[in-house]
Amino acid sequence: MIAIWGLAAEGGDPEAIETPFGAVKFTRGAVGGRKAVFLKRNGDARARVAATVELDAQRVIAVFAALSLRPELSAGAVLTPVDVLDQTRSGPTTFFEGCGLGYVQMTPPFCPQLRATLASGLPADASADAIVAACPARAITLAEARAWSALGADVAAWGLAPEWNLARELERCYAPLLLVGESTQAALPLLERALQTVQPEPECGCSRLNPGAHRALGDERRTWVQSCAALARDD
């Protein structure tokens, strides 16, 4: 099962799933011959990650409409960034508040195997080493765009943080797909091509990103979610 965030399914009946962090609406479908669940990017990001775990979707493809920070990246450019520059300042940044279990490897920040799969469906001239600035949920200023560009970012995208970090804490294979100046629905043909080549099972090591949680809470990620929710209620 593959979870696709930020993209609406064509057809399919809306469903909902309850999580300790709120209800999440989703639809079922298929892309590239693979079963998929489509989740909108709204509400608490922890709920979306928890729902993905509950639905047993190990792989997460996050689709974004991005803002170019480089003149050479004009409307229509598509990227699978290799790294992220987090410029956000709020929101839940961990499931494991106060218990020291949320430290996971961020080099690389995205699943290399899933990212390579997405790249296989992109045009030949697509950037292979782009950096994305995760920006706040508001219009950005010209000074911010210049600053992020000077720091090395090629594009900016709202919603990437904190969802990417939260997904990695619960050991999801997470990779973003960015479309500059386009509706996220334009990603569907790219995903159709790319996911025809995806491996049946991940071979990337993402399922062992959080050894501390495995030692403290066992190997069932649903238990992790329940334990984290209980800690949040106690606080």
Buried (B, 14 or more C-beta within 10 A) or exposed (E): EBBBBBBBBEEBEEEEBEBBBEEBBBBBBBBBEBEBBBBBBEBBBBBBBBBBBBBEBBBBBBBBBBBBBBEEBEEEBBBBBBBBBBBBEEBBBBBBBEBEBBBBEBEEBBBBBBBBBBBBBBEEEBBEEBBBBBBBEEEBEEEBBEBBBEEEBBBBBBBBBBBBBBBBBBBBBBBBBBBBBBEBEBBBEBBBBBBBEBEEEBEBEBBEBBEBBBEBBEEEBEEBBBBBBEBBEEE
